[in-house]
């Protein structure tokens, strides 16, 4: 009887250990220096595509089911973002900073700050959170959210 209890305990331990090891990839891993560089470049390509009215590039970056919650609370889908890119005012200078990446396997969460300088002395800072998914051999933005930082 004692051997059976010991074996049952050992079996439970093995099952729990296996479950924890199997779940390990699901836990967030801080982005490596390469992740930060890669996603900073992708974020810059995204801004450039908007500024250049390059809807083909933007179509590759934004997932078909993309959703954006803008700083003012408006929710926009991919089609609205593409339409906006065709007519967007590109006079603003945009600089990214404070980029952080957290990877969850085929999902990455990128946070950072976009410093937007317009015409004249006005500058705006916006914090953002973008969610990317690995699809069709590339990272695509699935969701974005911006928050205006009060001056």
N, C-alpha and C positions, 0 to 999 in steps of 0.2 A: 504494500500500500504506500509506503514511504517513497519507494522508487517511482511510482506512478505520479505522486504529487511533485516530486523533483523534476520529472520529465515534463509534466504539464507546465511548471514554472519556466523551465528552459525553453519550451516551445513558445510560450507567451512572450518571453524576452526576445526570442529570435524574430517573431512576427512583428513586435513593436520596433525593433531595430531595423528590420527590413522596410517597414512602412516609413520610418523617419528618413532612411537613406533614399527611398524612392521619392519622397517629397522634397528633398533637399534642393533640386533645381527650381522648385516653385518659389523658394524664398528669394527676396531681392538681393542682388549682388551689386555693390557699388560699381559704377561704370569705370572701366579702365581708362588710362590716358588716351588710348586709341579710340574707345567709345566716345569720349568727350570730343576728341578731334573730329571723328566721323560725323557725329550728330551736330556739332557746331557748323561743319561744312554743309550739311543737309539743311539746317535752319537758314544759313546764309543763301543757299540756292533757292529756297522758298521765298525769301525776301526779294532776291534778285528777279525771280520769275514774276512776282507781282509788279515790281518796279518797271520791268521791261515789257509788261503786258504779254508775257510768254505763257499762253494758256496750255500749250503742248507740254512744257516742262511742269507746269502746275498740275496738269492732269496725271503726270507720272508720280508726283509727290503725294497728292491727296488720294486717299482710298475712295472707292466708289460710295461707301457708306459714311464718308467724312461728315462730322458735325463740329461747328465752332460756336462757342458762347463768347461773344465779344465783350469788351470792357463795359458796354452799356446795357448788357443783358440780352441783346438780340441773339437769336439762334439762327445760324446760317448753315445750309448744306453745301455740298460740293458744287452743285450747279450755281448757287448764288455766289460762291467764292470765285468761280470761273468768270461769271458775268461781271462781278465787281473788278476783277483784275483787268478786264478789257478797258475799263473806264477810270481806273484808280488814278488819283493825283500822285505823281511820282516825285514831287518837289522835295519831299522829306528825306533827310539823311538818317539812316537807321543803323545803329551799332548794337551788337549783342554783347552781353556780359553775364557773369555769374552762372554760366552753363553747368548744370549738374545732370548726370545720367544715372538712372537705375534700371538694370536689366532684369527681366523675368522671363528667361528663355526667349521666346519669339515676340516678346512685348518689351518696349522700352518707354520709360517715362522721362521726359526731358523738361527740366525747369530752368528758367533763366530770366533775364531782364532785357528788354528791347528799349534802347534809348533813342527816341525819335526827335530829331531836330527839324523844325519846319523853316519856313521863310521868315526871317526876322529873328528876334531874340528868344522866341518861344521854344521850349524843349519839354518833352513829355517822357515820362518813364512808365513802362508797362511791364508788370510781372506776368509770366506766362507758364502754362503747363501744357505740354503737347504729348500725346500718346501715339507711339508708332507701333506698327505690327509688321512682322516679316512675312511678305506675301509675294509670290511669283518672282522670287529671287532678289527682292529689294525691300527696303524699309519704306512704308507708306504711312502717312499721317492719318490716323483714324479719328482723332479728337483733339480739339484745342480749346483753351480757355485763357482769356486775358483779364487782368485786373489793373485798372489805372491806379498808379501810385500818386497820392495827393501831394501837391507841391509843398 
